[in-house]
Amino acid sequence: MTNISETELKSIFNQPPEKVIEFFEAKGLKTSYDWHEVYADSHSKAFTVAKMTEIDLLKDTKNILDKAIKEGESYGETKKQLKELFERKGWTGTRIDVDSEGNAKKVELGTPRRIRTIINSNINSAYASGRYLEQMQETDFAPYWQYMAVNDESTRPEHKALHLKVYKSTDPFWQNFYPPNGWNCRCYVRNLTKRQVERMGYTVENTDNHFVEVSKMVGGEEKKIPAYKFNDGGIERTLVPDAGWETNVGKSAWGIDVAAWNKVKNLDENIKLDFLSKMAQNPHREQAFKTWTSKMFEKDYKNTELEKTLTWINPKLYEKIKPQSPIVVIQDSQIGHSGINKNTKQALSKEEYLQVYDIINNPDEIYEDYTYKDGKQIAFVKRIPNSEMCIKICVRFDQKSRLKDKRKRNELISRVTTVGKVDYQSFMNLKDYKKIE
């Protein structure tokens, strides 16, 4: 490996991520996780956060106007409240918008500091997803994970105290405390081999009986948050994640989508359906899925129980089936079960599996699937040209997470349960299927 000069470092600071990666790899340095997957993921999250923030502002504005109408407030008082709202949320300043006819105009608006915080935090979550997936794939030869903090004046004391602590990758600590552990948390995890642990003199700690629960007020409601008690050089400390960050974001990469849906699901129907339309057309989600899936086919597959948002169902289907959750989640074990690890005629090839996102969003046909008796299941169908077979994707609606951490979530999601090729004539069985579209 050649040395890197200060001049060379300065020259890459403003380069796109791909160029930076190429530079370091040319110098003999290998990135520790898949940056392409991380950037696709972070862009899809940023899109979600931006739409959620629009809903936040719209909802608060509507509340002020509803109150003005009900209580007969004056125009001046209403204008004052709206001005205070926009200033409080940072929606001031200007930006250039382009109308439907291509005309550019300056409009009063802005990007609030809290939006930057949310987006940055969720990009950190995307990085965590990438790291977690890579590290799970490498546990055979690097089975120890080390907590790493930035250690500057902005680092929380509990996070700083965890710096360099080592636990087995299977330790329950990582179920709830795989970073980030809060807003603007910059902590991360590095994996180590047994030889590295011994050479550096690290002690592998055990977290048995160190877990407790603390009460926190979240949105006016008291919630139980998992916490970790540990000894820091004779000082007893307790790591309590910020509310909403008490889970392994690497494992469950759909939390931000659930938060967005919770904000919009009780709003006016036209607002809700417009939001669904935008989310179902997230321009980055398909690329994130394809990158993730391609990597699993290229590497030796290992089930990490990683769950990701695949897509949201469109407003038209939502209106027909009225699920509690329109968020469609897929787990990597599903890809292994129905694609990589099968050689039967029902299994999908890599090229066919890359179509899963598009099939759910643009199916040839959609059926209610009555073969599942305990809830609502929908079959999305894509005909295969010049074949009696078709691709069938089943989505089971309004399910809880399958992850091992039973404390983590009560939010409902909708899960891809079956992906494979079937005989198209099977859909003619009216006892098992009813065509929706």
Secondary structure as the mmCIF struct_conf table of DSSP 4:
data_model
#
loop_
_struct_conf.conf_type_id
_struct_conf.id
_struct_conf.beg_label_comp_id
_struct_conf.beg_label_asym_id
_struct_conf.beg_label_seq_id
_struct_conf.end_label_comp_id
_struct_conf.end_label_asym_id
_struct_conf.end_label_seq_id
HELX_RH_AL_P HELX_RH_AL_P1 GLU A 6 ILE A 12
TURN_TY1_P TURN_TY1_P1 PHE A 13 ASN A 14
BEND BEND1 GLN A 15 GLN A 15
HELX_RH_AL_P HELX_RH_AL_P2 PRO A 17 ALA A 26
TURN_TY1_P TURN_TY1_P2 LYS A 27 GLY A 28
BEND BEND2 SER A 32 TYR A 33
HELX_RH_AL_P HELX_RH_AL_P3 TRP A 35 GLU A 71
TURN_TY1_P TURN_TY1_P3 GLY A 72 GLY A 72
HELX_RH_AL_P HELX_RH_AL_P4 TYR A 75 ARG A 88
TURN_TY1_P TURN_TY1_P4 LYS A 89 GLY A 90
BEND BEND3 GLY A 93 GLY A 93
STRN STRN1 THR A 94 VAL A 98
TURN_TY1_P TURN_TY1_P5 SER A 100 GLU A 101
BEND BEND4 GLY A 102 GLY A 102
STRN STRN2 ALA A 104 GLU A 108
HELX_RH_AL_P HELX_RH_AL_P5 ARG A 113 GLN A 137
TURN_TY1_P TURN_TY1_P6 GLU A 138 PHE A 141
STRN STRN3 TYR A 144 MET A 148
BEND BEND5 ASP A 152 ASP A 152
TURN_TY1_P TURN_TY1_P7 GLU A 153 SER A 154
BEND BEND6 THR A 155 THR A 155
HELX_RH_AL_P HELX_RH_AL_P6 PRO A 157 LEU A 162
TURN_TY1_P TURN_TY1_P8 HIS A 163 LEU A 164
STRN STRN4 VAL A 166 LYS A 168
TURN_TY1_P TURN_TY1_P9 SER A 169 THR A 170
BEND BEND7 ASP A 171 ASP A 171
TURN_TY1_P TURN_TY1_P10 PRO A 172 PRO A 172
HELX_RH_AL_P HELX_RH_AL_P7 PHE A 173 PHE A 177
BEND BEND8 TYR A 178 PRO A 179
HELX_LH_PP_P HELX_LH_PP_P1 PRO A 180 PRO A 180
BEND BEND9 GLY A 182 GLY A 182
TURN_TY1_P TURN_TY1_P11 TRP A 183 ASN A 184
STRN STRN5 TYR A 188 LEU A 192
HELX_RH_AL_P HELX_RH_AL_P8 LYS A 194 MET A 200
TURN_TY1_P TURN_TY1_P12 GLY A 201 GLY A 201
STRN STRN6 VAL A 204 GLU A 205
TURN_TY1_P TURN_TY1_P13 ASP A 208 ASN A 209
STRN STRN7 PHE A 211 VAL A 218
TURN_TY1_P TURN_TY1_P14 GLY A 219 GLY A 220
STRN STRN8 GLU A 221 ASP A 232
TURN_TY1_P TURN_TY1_P15 GLY A 233 GLY A 234
STRN STRN9 ILE A 235 LEU A 239
HELX_LH_PP_P HELX_LH_PP_P2 PRO A 241 ASP A 242
TURN_TY1_P TURN_TY1_P16 ALA A 243 GLY A 244
BEND BEND10 THR A 247 THR A 247
TURN_TY1_P TURN_TY1_P17 VAL A 249 LYS A 251
STRN STRN10 SER A 252 ALA A 253
TURN_TY1_P TURN_TY1_P18 TRP A 254 TRP A 254
HELX_RH_AL_P HELX_RH_AL_P9 GLY A 255 VAL A 264
TURN_TY1_P TURN_TY1_P19 LYS A 265 ASN A 266
BEND BEND11 LEU A 267 LEU A 267
HELX_RH_AL_P HELX_RH_AL_P10 GLU A 269 ALA A 280
TURN_TY1_P TURN_TY1_P20 GLN A 281 GLN A 281
TURN_TY1_P TURN_TY1_P21 PRO A 283 HIS A 284
HELX_RH_AL_P HELX_RH_AL_P11 ARG A 285 GLU A 298
BEND BEND12 LYS A 299 LYS A 299
HELX_LH_PP_P HELX_LH_PP_P3 ASP A 300 TYR A 301
STRN STRN11 GLU A 307 TRP A 312
HELX_RH_AL_P HELX_RH_AL_P12 PRO A 315 ILE A 321
BEND BEND13 GLN A 324 GLN A 324
STRN STRN12 ILE A 327 GLN A 331
HELX_RH_AL_P HELX_RH_AL_P13 ASP A 332 ILE A 335
HELX_RH_PI_P HELX_RH_PI_P1 GLY A 336 ILE A 340
TURN_TY1_P TURN_TY1_P22 ASN A 341 ASN A 341
BEND BEND14 THR A 344 THR A 344
TURN_TY1_P TURN_TY1_P23 LYS A 345 GLN A 346
HELX_LH_PP_P HELX_LH_PP_P4 ALA A 347 SER A 349
HELX_RH_AL_P HELX_RH_AL_P14 LYS A 350 TYR A 353
TURN_TY1_P TURN_TY1_P24 LEU A 354 GLN A 355
HELX_RH_AL_P HELX_RH_AL_P15 VAL A 356 ASN A 361
BEND BEND15 ASN A 362 ASN A 362
BEND BEND16 ASP A 364 ASP A 364
STRN STRN13 GLU A 365 ASP A 369
TURN_TY1_P TURN_TY1_P25 TYR A 370 THR A 371
BEND BEND17 ASP A 374 GLY A 375
STRN STRN14 GLN A 377 ARG A 383
HELX_LH_PP_P HELX_LH_PP_P5 ILE A 384 ILE A 384
TURN_TY1_P TURN_TY1_P26 PRO A 385 ASN A 386
BEND BEND18 SER A 387 GLU A 388
STRN STRN15 MET A 389 GLN A 399
BEND BEND19 LEU A 403 LYS A 404
TURN_TY1_P TURN_TY1_P27 LYS A 406 ARG A 407
BEND BEND20 LYS A 408 LYS A 408
STRN STRN16 ILE A 413 ASP A 423
HELX_RH_3T_P HELX_RH_3T_P1 TYR A 424 MET A 428
TURN_TY1_P TURN_TY1_P28 LEU A 430 ASP A 432
STRN STRN17 TYR A 433 LYS A 435
#
